[in-house]
Amino acid sequence: MAWTNVLVGQSGGPTAVINSSLAGVYESAKAYGAPHVYGMQYGIEGLLQGRIIDLDEQFADKMQIELLKRTPSSFLGSCRYKLPEAGVDDRPFRKLFELFEQYQIGAVFYIGGNDSMDTIAKLSAYGATVNSPVRFIGVPKTIDNDLTLTDHTPGYGSAAKYVATILKEVICDSSVYNIRSVTVAEIMGRNAGWLTAAAALSKGADCDGPDLILLPEHSFDEAAFLSKVSELERTRHNVIIAVSEGVRNADGVFLCDLVSTAGQLDAFGHKAILSGTSRYLAELIRVRLGCKTRAIEFSTLQRCASHLASRTDITEAYQVGGAAVEAAFNGETGRMAAIRRLSDQPYRIATETVDVMAVANQEKRVPLDWITPDGMHVTEDFERYARPLIQAELTPIYINGVPQHIHLKECPAGC
């Protein structure tokens, strides 16, 4: 096929390697002969405002691409904008498809998670109803690792590497004083515990790893929890607990809501802010067991630490960007690039595409048989799965002692 221009956007929460996927889309599109590669500034929401960037001007030389791969967050900016159902309100769709025609767009790529795949699914479905030749392909991204039909999701490996590394350092720090203490580390994960489970990867010959790991897949039992912490306290000075921010009790109430009920919802109906689970547990232990406690929230540091990015993750993020372009070139639409694991040892993967409709708004959770029966740790099966994803490093390019990044200049509406 003769390539027309392509358009790419980023959506949802950023990761340390989301820009590597952007690099993969850009370089593959140029290799396939796309005359121009455009970017949406602030995702679909920005596109509806006419914010379109000429990426050929942004990436004038190879060094810009290398910096892009090492730059955290979303280079193009992001959004959490939910397209309506076209049958209810087709005005956004008509405007978007007018823009596609105006810029001679032949393929649209959207880098994101569950909700971003909802956007690709809706655009693809609407395109089919109006016989549009534009092809729509999703590129997976999320530190939560909760996308279905892919072995894992780019962004997860680097966030997991950060969690394992920082928790290992916290464990060292907690052992300084010869006093009884409990440290509770809160890790991202609303409904799926993949990232918190990565705390287990801190374990090695020089570190025992966390004593307890609490995931959203298993409801919180206060009595059993306190009994277990008390038992651990009797055998060691310092107890380390890793907990997902989204852990709920048996009634389905977020533990963080027992600290604060202030929690707005985003455009997709998800609780936008989850914070306070570690503080709740630390105070519970202090009051009920009478020992020193400390709460730590890893917060957004988990998703922006490009200095601790996994080279494996960077490489795979780039690969799925390229796979998405190849799929569009081969005539596919309404698909998402995905990763299929071929083997654990040696670790090998292949890229493929899957039906984006089967991915949109779905969640993949940690298998229950990868969680110990008491719900307070993970099994070796999880480590076998996750350990390959955090391997190797890509050193940042340092200037004047700090990493060098690439930034997009603000684009006024209609630029």
DRENDO-1510 file (C-alpha; in Angstrom, 1 decimal, always signed):
<recs>
REC; n; res; u; v; w
REC; 1; MET; +0.0; +0.0; +0.0 .
REC; 2; ALA; +1.1; +3.6; -0.5 .
REC; 3; TRP; +1.4; +5.2; +2.9 .
REC; 4; THR; -0.5; +8.3; +3.8 .
REC; 5; ASN; +0.3; +10.4; +7.0 .
REC; 6; VAL; -0.1; +8.8; +10.4 .
REC; 7; LEU; -1.2; +10.2; +13.8 .
REC; 8; VAL; -0.2; +9.0; +17.2 .
REC; 9; GLY; -1.3; +9.9; +20.7 .
REC; 10; GLN; -0.6; +9.0; +24.4 .
REC; 11; SER; -3.3; +8.6; +27.0 .
REC; 12; GLY; -3.9; +7.7; +30.6 .
REC; 13; GLY; -1.2; +7.6; +33.3 .
REC; 14; PRO; +2.4; +7.9; +32.0 .
REC; 15; THR; +5.2; +5.3; +32.5 .
REC; 16; ALA; +9.0; +5.3; +32.3 .
REC; 17; VAL; +8.9; +3.7; +28.8 .
REC; 18; ILE; +5.8; +5.1; +27.1 .
REC; 19; ASN; +8.0; +7.3; +25.0 .
REC; 20; SER; +9.9; +4.3; +23.8 .
REC; 21; SER; +6.6; +3.1; +22.2 .
REC; 22; LEU; +6.2; +6.6; +20.6 .
REC; 23; ALA; +9.7; +6.2; +19.2 .
REC; 24; GLY; +8.8; +2.8; +17.9 .
REC; 25; VAL; +5.7; +4.1; +16.1 .
REC; 26; TYR; +7.6; +7.1; +14.7 .
REC; 27; GLU; +10.6; +5.3; +13.4 .
REC; 28; SER; +8.6; +2.4; +12.0 .
REC; 29; ALA; +6.1; +4.7; +10.3 .
REC; 30; LYS; +9.0; +6.6; +8.6 .
REC; 31; ALA; +10.6; +3.3; +7.6 .
REC; 32; TYR; +7.4; +2.2; +5.9 .
REC; 33; GLY; +7.3; +5.5; +4.0 .
REC; 34; ALA; +4.8; +7.7; +5.9 .
REC; 35; PRO; +5.2; +11.2; +4.5 .
REC; 36; HIS; +4.4; +12.9; +7.8 .
REC; 37; VAL; +4.0; +11.6; +11.4 .
REC; 38; TYR; +1.7; +13.8; +13.5 .
REC; 39; GLY; +1.2; +13.7; +17.2 .
REC; 40; MET; -1.9; +14.5; +19.3 .
REC; 41; GLN; -1.0; +16.9; +22.1 .
REC; 42; TYR; -3.0; +15.8; +25.2 .
REC; 43; GLY; -4.5; +12.8; +23.5 .
REC; 44; ILE; -7.9; +12.7; +21.9 .
REC; 45; GLU; -9.1; +15.6; +24.1 .
REC; 46; GLY; -6.3; +17.8; +22.7 .
REC; 47; LEU; -7.0; +16.5; +19.2 .
REC; 48; LEU; -10.6; +17.7; +19.4 .
REC; 49; GLN; -9.1; +21.1; +20.3 .
REC; 50; GLY; -7.0; +21.1; +17.2 .
REC; 51; ARG; -3.7; +20.4; +19.0 .
REC; 52; ILE; -1.6; +18.6; +16.4 .
REC; 53; ILE; +2.2; +18.4; +16.4 .
REC; 54; ASP; +4.4; +17.7; +13.4 .
REC; 55; LEU; +6.7; +15.1; +14.9 .
REC; 56; ASP; +9.1; +15.3; +11.9 .
REC; 57; GLU; +10.1; +18.7; +13.2 .
REC; 58; GLN; +10.5; +17.4; +16.8 .
REC; 59; PHE; +12.7; +14.5; +15.9 .
REC; 60; ALA; +15.1; +16.0; +13.4 .
REC; 61; ASP; +18.0; +13.8; +14.4 .
REC; 62; LYS; +18.8; +10.4; +15.9 .
REC; 63; MET; +19.8; +11.9; +19.2 .
REC; 64; GLN; +16.3; +13.2; +19.8 .
REC; 65; ILE; +15.0; +9.7; +19.5 .
REC; 66; GLU; +17.6; +8.4; +21.9 .
REC; 67; LEU; +16.7; +11.0; +24.4 .
REC; 68; LEU; +13.0; +10.2; +23.9 .
REC; 69; LYS; +13.6; +6.6; +24.9 .
REC; 70; ARG; +15.2; +7.8; +28.1 .
REC; 71; THR; +12.6; +10.4; +28.9 .
REC; 72; PRO; +9.9; +9.6; +31.4 .
REC; 73; SER; +6.2; +10.7; +31.3 .
REC; 74; SER; +4.2; +11.3; +28.1 .
REC; 75; PHE; +6.1; +13.4; +25.6 .
REC; 76; LEU; +2.9; +14.4; +23.8 .
REC; 77; GLY; +0.9; +14.9; +27.0 .
REC; 78; SER; -2.0; +12.9; +28.1 .
REC; 79; CYS; -5.7; +13.0; +29.0 .
REC; 80; ARG; -8.4; +10.9; +30.5 .
REC; 81; TYR; -11.2; +11.7; +28.0 .
REC; 82; LYS; -14.0; +9.2; +27.4 .
REC; 83; LEU; -15.5; +9.3; +23.9 .
REC; 84; PRO; -19.3; +9.0; +24.1 .
REC; 85; GLU; -21.2; +6.2; +22.4 .
REC; 86; ALA; -21.5; +7.3; +18.7 .
REC; 87; GLY; -25.2; +6.3; +18.7 .
REC; 88; VAL; -25.8; +8.8; +21.5 .
REC; 89; ASP; -23.5; +11.7; +20.4 .
REC; 90; ASP; -21.6; +11.4; +17.2 .
REC; 91; ARG; -20.3; +15.1; +17.2 .
REC; 92; PRO; -16.8; +14.2; +18.5 .
REC; 93; PHE; -16.5; +11.5; +15.9 .
REC; 94; ARG; -17.5; +13.7; +13.0 .
REC; 95; LYS; -15.0; +16.3; +14.1 .
REC; 96; LEU; -12.2; +13.7; +14.5 .
REC; 97; PHE; -12.8; +12.2; +11.1 .
REC; 98; GLU; -12.8; +15.6; +9.5 .
REC; 99; LEU; -9.4; +16.2; +11.0 .
REC; 100; PHE; -8.2; +12.8; +9.8 .
REC; 101; GLU; -9.3; +13.9; +6.3 .
REC; 102; GLN; -7.8; +17.3; +6.6 .
REC; 103; TYR; -4.4; +16.0; +7.6 .
REC; 104; GLN; -4.6; +13.0; +5.2 .
REC; 105; ILE; -4.3; +10.5; +8.0 .
REC; 106; GLY; -4.3; +6.8; +7.0 .
REC; 107; ALA; -3.6; +5.3; +10.4 .
REC; 108; VAL; -4.1; +6.3; +14.0 .
REC; 109; PHE; -2.1; +4.8; +16.9 .
REC; 110; TYR; -3.1; +5.4; +20.6 .
REC; 111; ILE; -0.7; +4.4; +23.3 .
REC; 112; GLY; -2.4; +3.6; +26.6 .
REC; 113; GLY; -4.2; +1.2; +28.9 .
REC; 114; ASN; -7.7; -0.2; +29.2 .
REC; 115; ASP; -9.5; +3.1; +28.7 .
REC; 116; SER; -7.3; +4.1; +25.7 .
REC; 117; MET; -8.3; +0.8; +24.1 .
REC; 118; ASP; -11.9; +1.8; +24.6 .
REC; 119; THR; -11.1; +4.9; +22.5 .
REC; 120; ILE; -9.5; +2.8; +19.7 .
REC; 121; ALA; -12.4; +0.4; +19.7 .
REC; 122; LYS; -15.0; +3.2; +19.4 .
REC; 123; LEU; -13.0; +5.0; +16.6 .
REC; 124; SER; -12.6; +1.7; +14.7 .
REC; 125; ALA; -16.3; +0.9; +15.0 .
REC; 126; TYR; -17.4; +4.4; +13.9 .
REC; 127; GLY; -14.9; +4.2; +11.0 .
REC; 128; ALA; -16.5; +1.0; +9.8 .
REC; 129; THR; -20.0; +2.6; +9.8 .
REC; 130; VAL; -18.8; +5.5; +7.6 .
REC; 131; ASN; -16.6; +3.3; +5.4 .
REC; 132; SER; -13.5; +5.2; +6.4 .
REC; 133; PRO; -10.1; +3.9; +5.1 .
REC; 134; VAL; -8.4; +5.0; +8.3 .
REC; 135; ARG; -6.9; +2.2; +10.4 .
REC; 136; PHE; -6.9; +2.3; +14.2 .
REC; 137; ILE; -4.4; +0.3; +16.3 .
REC; 138; GLY; -3.8; +0.4; +20.0 .
REC; 139; VAL; -0.4; +0.3; +21.6 .
REC; 140; PRO; -0.4; -1.2; +25.1 .
REC; 141; LYS; +0.9; +0.8; +28.1 .
REC; 142; THR; +0.4; +0.6; +31.9 .
REC; 143; ILE; +2.4; +0.1; +35.0 .
REC; 144; ASP; -0.7; -1.8; +36.4 .
REC; 145; ASN; +0.0; -4.7; +33.9 .
REC; 146; ASP; -3.8; -5.3; +33.8 .
REC; 147; LEU; -4.4; -5.4; +30.1 .
REC; 148; THR; -5.9; -8.7; +28.8 .
REC; 149; LEU; -4.7; -10.8; +25.8 .
REC; 150; THR; -1.0; -9.7; +26.3 .
REC; 151; ASP; +1.5; -11.6; +28.5 .
REC; 152; HIS; +2.5; -8.3; +30.1 .
REC; 153; THR; +2.3; -4.6; +29.4 .
REC; 154; PRO; +5.1; -2.2; +28.6 .
REC; 155; GLY; +5.7; +0.1; +31.6 .
REC; 156; TYR; +5.2; -2.7; +34.1 .
REC; 157; GLY; +8.7; -4.0; +34.0 .
REC; 158; SER; +10.3; -0.7; +34.8 .
REC; 159; ALA; +7.8; +0.1; +37.6 .
REC; 160; ALA; +8.4; -3.4; +39.0 .
REC; 161; LYS; +12.1; -2.8; +38.9 .
REC; 162; TYR; +11.7; +0.5; +40.8 .
REC; 163; VAL; +9.5; -1.1; +43.4 .
REC; 164; ALA; +11.9; -4.0; +44.0 .
REC; 165; THR; +14.9; -1.7; +44.1 .
REC; 166; ILE; +13.5; +0.9; +46.4 .
REC; 167; LEU; +11.9; -1.5; +48.7 .
REC; 168; LYS; +15.2; -3.4; +49.1 .
REC; 169; GLU; +16.8; -0.1; +50.1 .
REC; 170; VAL; +14.0; +0.6; +52.5 .
REC; 171; ILE; +14.5; -2.8; +54.1 .
REC; 172; CYS; +18.2; -1.9; +54.6 .
REC; 173; ASP; +17.2; +1.4; +56.2 .
REC; 174; SER; +14.7; -0.1; +58.5 .
REC; 175; SER; +17.3; -2.4; +60.1 .
REC; 176; VAL; +19.5; +0.5; +61.4 .
REC; 177; TYR; +18.0; +0.7; +64.9 .
REC; 178; ASN; +17.7; -2.1; +67.4 .
REC; 179; ILE; +14.0; -1.4; +68.1 .
REC; 180; ARG; +10.7; -3.0; +67.2 .
REC; 181; SER; +9.2; -1.4; +64.1 .
REC; 182; VAL; +6.9; -2.1; +61.3 .
REC; 183; THR; +7.2; -0.3; +57.9 .
REC; 184; VAL; +4.2; -0.3; +55.5 .
REC; 185; ALA; +5.0; +0.6; +51.9 .
REC; 186; GLU; +2.0; +1.6; +49.7 .
REC; 187; ILE; +2.3; +0.7; +46.1 .
REC; 188; MET; +0.0; +1.6; +43.1 .
REC; 189; GLY; -2.7; -0.8; +42.0 .
REC; 190; ARG; -6.5; -0.1; +42.2 .
REC; 191; ASN; -7.9; -3.5; +41.3 .
REC; 192; ALA; -4.9; -5.5; +40.3 .
REC; 193; GLY; -1.9; -6.3; +42.5 .
REC; 194; TRP; +0.7; -6.9; +39.8 .
REC; 195; LEU; +2.9; -3.9; +40.9 .
REC; 196; THR; +2.7; -4.6; +44.6 .
REC; 197; ALA; +3.5; -8.3; +43.9 .
REC; 198; ALA; +6.8; -7.0; +42.4 .
REC; 199; ALA; +7.9; -6.2; +45.9 .
REC; 200; ALA; +8.7; -10.0; +46.1 .
REC; 201; LEU; +11.5; -9.4; +43.5 .
REC; 202; SER; +13.5; -7.5; +46.2 .
REC; 203; LYS; +14.3; -10.9; +47.7 .
REC; 204; GLY; +17.8; -12.3; +47.1 .
REC; 205; ALA; +20.9; -13.7; +48.7 .
REC; 206; ASP; +21.4; -10.4; +50.5 .
REC; 207; CYS; +17.7; -9.6; +51.3 .
REC; 208; ASP; +14.7; -11.5; +52.7 .
REC; 209; GLY; +12.3; -9.2; +50.9 .
REC; 210; PRO; +9.0; -8.1; +52.4 .
REC; 211; ASP; +7.4; -10.1; +55.2 .
REC; 212; LEU; +3.8; -9.6; +53.9 .
REC; 213; ILE; +2.4; -8.6; +50.6 .
REC; 214; LEU; -1.3; -7.5; +50.4 .
REC; 215; LEU; -3.1; -7.4; +47.1 .
REC; 216; PRO; -6.5; -6.2; +45.9 .
REC; 217; GLU; -7.3; -9.8; +44.7 .
REC; 218; HIS; -7.7; -10.9; +48.3 .
REC; 219; SER; -10.0; -9.1; +50.7 .
REC; 220; PHE; -8.4; -7.7; +53.9 .
REC; 221; ASP; -9.0; -9.7; +57.1 .
REC; 222; GLU; -8.1; -7.4; +60.0 .
REC; 223; ALA; -7.9; -10.1; +62.7 .
REC; 224; ALA; -5.8; -12.4; +60.6 .
REC; 225; PHE; -3.5; -9.5; +59.6 .
REC; 226; LEU; -2.9; -8.4; +63.1 .
REC; 227; SER; -2.3; -11.9; +64.3 .
REC; 228; LYS; +0.3; -12.4; +61.5 .
REC; 229; VAL; +2.1; -9.1; +62.2 .
REC; 230; SER; +2.2; -10.0; +65.9 .
REC; 231; GLU; +3.7; -13.4; +65.2 .
REC; 232; LEU; +6.3; -11.8; +62.9 .
REC; 233; GLU; +7.2; -9.2; +65.5 .
REC; 234; ARG; +8.1; -11.8; +68.0 .
REC; 235; THR; +10.7; -13.3; +65.7 .
REC; 236; ARG; +12.3; -10.2; +64.2 .
REC; 237; HIS; +12.9; -6.6; +65.1 .
REC; 238; ASN; +11.7; -5.1; +61.8 .
REC; 239; VAL; +8.7; -6.1; +59.8 .
REC; 240; ILE; +8.2; -5.0; +56.2 .
REC; 241; ILE; +4.8; -4.9; +54.6 .
REC; 242; ALA; +4.0; -4.1; +50.9 .
REC; 243; VAL; +0.4; -3.2; +50.3 .
REC; 244; SER; -1.6; -2.2; +47.2 .
REC; 245; GLU; -3.4; +1.1; +47.4 .
REC; 246; GLY; -6.6; -0.6; +46.3 .
REC; 247; VAL; -6.9; -3.2; +49.1 .
REC; 248; ARG; -10.4; -3.5; +50.3 .
REC; 249; ASN; -12.0; -5.1; +53.4 .
REC; 250; ALA; -14.6; -7.9; +53.2 .
REC; 251; ASP; -17.4; -5.3; +52.7 .
REC; 252; GLY; -15.6; -4.0; +49.6 .
REC; 253; VAL; -14.5; -0.7; +51.2 .
REC; 254; PHE; -11.1; +0.7; +50.3 .
REC; 255; LEU; -8.9; +0.8; +53.4 .
REC; 256; CYS; -7.8; +4.3; +52.2 .
REC; 257; ASP; -11.4; +5.4; +52.5 .
REC; 258; LEU; -11.3; +4.6; +56.2 .
REC; 259; VAL; -8.7; +7.4; +56.4 .
REC; 260; SER; -10.4; +9.8; +54.0 .
REC; 261; THR; -13.5; +9.5; +51.9 .
REC; 262; ALA; -12.5; +12.3; +49.6 .
REC; 263; GLY; -12.1; +10.6; +46.2 .
REC; 264; GLN; -13.3; +12.0; +42.9 .
REC; 265; LEU; -14.0; +9.8; +39.9 .
REC; 266; ASP; -12.3; +10.2; +36.5 .
REC; 267; ALA; -14.1; +10.3; +33.2 .
REC; 268; PHE; -14.2; +6.5; +33.1 .
REC; 269; GLY; -15.8; +6.2; +36.5 .
REC; 270; HIS; -12.6; +5.1; +38.3 .
REC; 271; LYS; -11.6; +6.4; +41.7 .
REC; 272; ALA; -9.1; +9.1; +40.6 .
REC; 273; ILE; -7.1; +9.2; +43.9 .
REC; 274; LEU; -6.2; +6.3; +46.1 .
REC; 275; SER; -4.0; +7.3; +49.0 .
REC; 276; GLY; -3.9; +6.4; +52.7 .
REC; 277; THR; -3.8; +2.6; +52.8 .
REC; 278; SER; -0.3; +2.5; +54.3 .
REC; 279; ARG; -1.3; +5.2; +56.9 .
REC; 280; TYR; -4.4; +3.3; +57.9 .
REC; 281; LEU; -2.5; +0.0; +58.4 .
REC; 282; ALA; +0.4; +1.7; +60.2 .
REC; 283; GLU; -1.9; +3.4; +62.7 .
REC; 284; LEU; -3.9; +0.2; +63.1 .
REC; 285; ILE; -0.7; -1.7; +64.1 .
REC; 286; ARG; +0.5; +1.1; +66.3 .
REC; 287; VAL; -2.7; +1.2; +68.3 .
REC; 288; ARG; -3.4; -2.5; +68.5 .
REC; 289; LEU; +0.1; -3.9; +68.8 .
REC; 290; GLY; +1.8; -0.9; +70.4 .
REC; 291; CYS; +5.0; -0.7; +68.3 .
REC; 292; LYS; +6.7; +1.9; +66.2 .
REC; 293; THR; +5.3; +2.1; +62.7 .
REC; 294; ARG; +6.1; +4.0; +59.6 .
REC; 295; ALA; +4.0; +4.5; +56.4 .
REC; 296; ILE; +5.6; +5.1; +53.0 .
REC; 297; GLU; +3.8; +5.9; +49.8 .
REC; 298; PHE; +5.8; +5.3; +46.6 .
REC; 299; SER; +3.2; +7.4; +44.7 .
REC; 300; THR; +4.0; +8.7; +41.3 .
REC; 301; LEU; +7.7; +7.9; +41.7 .
REC; 302; GLN; +6.8; +4.4; +40.5 .
REC; 303; ARG; +5.9; +5.5; +37.1 .
REC; 304; CYS; +8.5; +8.2; +36.4 .
REC; 305; ALA; +11.8; +6.7; +37.5 .
REC; 306; SER; +13.4; +6.4; +34.1 .
REC; 307; HIS; +16.8; +6.2; +35.8 .
REC; 308; LEU; +15.7; +2.7; +37.0 .
REC; 309; ALA; +14.0; +1.6; +33.8 .
REC; 310; SER; +14.4; -2.0; +32.7 .
REC; 311; ARG; +16.2; -2.3; +29.3 .
REC; 312; THR; +13.9; -5.3; +28.6 .
REC; 313; ASP; +10.9; -3.0; +29.1 .
REC; 314; ILE; +12.3; -0.2; +26.9 .
REC; 315; THR; +13.1; -2.7; +24.1 .
REC; 316; GLU; +9.6; -4.3; +24.3 .
REC; 317; ALA; +7.9; -0.9; +24.4 .
REC; 318; TYR; +9.7; +0.1; +21.2 .
REC; 319; GLN; +8.8; -3.3; +19.6 .
REC; 320; VAL; +5.0; -3.0; +20.3 .
REC; 321; GLY; +5.1; +0.5; +18.7 .
REC; 322; GLY; +6.7; -1.0; +15.6 .
REC; 323; ALA; +4.3; -4.0; +15.6 .
REC; 324; ALA; +1.3; -1.6; +15.6 .
REC; 325; VAL; +2.7; +0.2; +12.6 .
REC; 326; GLU; +3.3; -3.1; +10.8 .
REC; 327; ALA; -0.2; -4.2; +11.5 .
REC; 328; ALA; -1.7; -1.0; +10.0 .
REC; 329; PHE; +0.6; -1.3; +7.0 .
REC; 330; ASN; -0.8; -4.9; +6.5 .
REC; 331; GLY; -4.3; -3.6; +6.5 .
REC; 332; GLU; -5.4; -4.4; +10.1 .
REC; 333; THR; -7.6; -2.1; +12.1 .
REC; 334; GLY; -9.5; -2.4; +15.4 .
REC; 335; ARG; -6.5; -4.3; +16.9 .
REC; 336; MET; -4.0; -3.9; +19.7 .
REC; 337; ALA; -0.3; -4.8; +19.5 .
REC; 338; ALA; +0.4; -7.5; +22.1 .
REC; 339; ILE; +3.3; -9.5; +23.6 .
REC; 340; ARG; +3.3; -13.3; +23.5 .
REC; 341; ARG; +5.8; -15.1; +25.7 .
REC; 342; LEU; +7.6; -18.0; +24.0 .
REC; 343; SER; +9.8; -19.2; +26.9 .
REC; 344; ASP; +10.9; -18.2; +30.4 .
REC; 345; GLN; +14.5; -19.6; +30.2 .
REC; 346; PRO; +15.8; -18.2; +28.0 .
REC; 347; TYR; +13.3; -15.4; +28.1 .
REC; 348; ARG; +11.9; -14.9; +24.6 .
REC; 349; ILE; +8.8; -13.1; +23.3 .
REC; 350; ALA; +7.1; -12.3; +20.0 .
REC; 351; THR; +4.7; -9.5; +19.1 .
REC; 352; GLU; +1.2; -10.1; +17.7 .
REC; 353; THR; -2.1; -8.3; +17.4 .
REC; 354; VAL; -5.4; -9.0; +19.2 .
REC; 355; ASP; -8.9; -7.8; +18.9 .
REC; 356; VAL; -9.0; -4.4; +20.7 .
REC; 357; MET; -12.7; -4.9; +21.6 .
REC; 358; ALA; -11.7; -7.9; +23.7 .
REC; 359; VAL; -9.2; -5.7; +25.6 .
REC; 360; ALA; -11.2; -2.5; +26.1 .
REC; 361; ASN; -12.5; -1.9; +29.7 .
REC; 362; GLN; -11.3; -5.4; +30.8 .
REC; 363; GLU; -8.9; -6.1; +33.6 .
REC; 364; LYS; -6.4; -8.9; +34.1 .
REC; 365; ARG; -5.7; -9.6; +37.8 .
REC; 366; VAL; -3.0; -11.6; +39.5 .
REC; 367; PRO; -4.1; -15.3; +39.4 .
REC; 368; LEU; -5.3; -16.5; +42.8 .
REC; 369; ASP; -3.0; -19.5; +42.6 .
REC; 370; TRP; +0.0; -17.1; +42.5 .
REC; 371; ILE; -1.1; -15.8; +45.9 .
REC; 372; THR; -0.5; -17.7; +49.1 .
REC; 373; PRO; -3.6; -19.3; +50.7 .
REC; 374; ASP; -3.5; -16.7; +53.5 .
REC; 375; GLY; -3.6; -13.9; +51.0 .
REC; 376; MET; -0.5; -12.3; +52.4 .
REC; 377; HIS; +2.3; -13.1; +50.0 .
REC; 378; VAL; +2.9; -14.4; +46.4 .
REC; 379; THR; +4.3; -17.7; +45.2 .
REC; 380; GLU; +7.3; -18.7; +43.1 .
REC; 381; ASP; +5.1; -18.8; +40.0 .
REC; 382; PHE; +4.8; -15.0; +40.2 .
REC; 383; GLU; +8.6; -14.6; +40.5 .
REC; 384; ARG; +9.1; -16.9; +37.5 .
REC; 385; TYR; +6.7; -14.7; +35.5 .
REC; 386; ALA; +8.0; -11.2; +36.6 .
REC; 387; ARG; +11.7; -11.7; +37.1 .
REC; 388; PRO; +12.6; -11.6; +33.4 .
REC; 389; LEU; +10.8; -8.3; +32.9 .
REC; 390; ILE; +13.1; -6.3; +35.2 .
REC; 391; GLN; +16.4; -7.3; +33.6 .
REC; 392; ALA; +19.2; -5.0; +32.4 .
REC; 393; GLU; +19.4; -1.2; +32.3 .
REC; 394; LEU; +19.7; +1.6; +29.9 .
REC; 395; THR; +21.9; +4.3; +31.4 .
REC; 396; PRO; +20.5; +7.9; +31.1 .
REC; 397; ILE; +22.5; +10.5; +29.2 .
REC; 398; TYR; +23.8; +12.7; +32.0 .
REC; 399; ILE; +24.4; +16.4; +31.5 .
REC; 400; ASN; +25.9; +18.4; +34.4 .
REC; 401; GLY; +25.2; +15.6; +36.8 .
REC; 402; VAL; +21.5; +14.9; +36.0 .
REC; 403; PRO; +19.7; +13.0; +33.3 .
REC; 404; GLN; +19.0; +14.8; +30.1 .
REC; 405; HIS; +15.4; +14.6; +28.8 .
REC; 406; ILE; +13.5; +15.9; +25.8 .
REC; 407; HIS; +10.4; +18.1; +26.1 .
REC; 408; LEU; +7.7; +19.3; +23.8 .
REC; 409; LYS; +7.1; +23.0; +23.6 .
REC; 410; GLU; +3.6; +24.1; +24.4 .
REC; 411; CYS; +1.4; +24.1; +21.3 .
REC; 412; PRO; -1.5; +26.5; +21.2 .
REC; 413; ALA; -4.9; +25.2; +20.1 .
REC; 414; GLY; -5.0; +25.0; +16.3 .
REC; 415; CYS; -1.2; +25.0; +15.8 .
</recs>
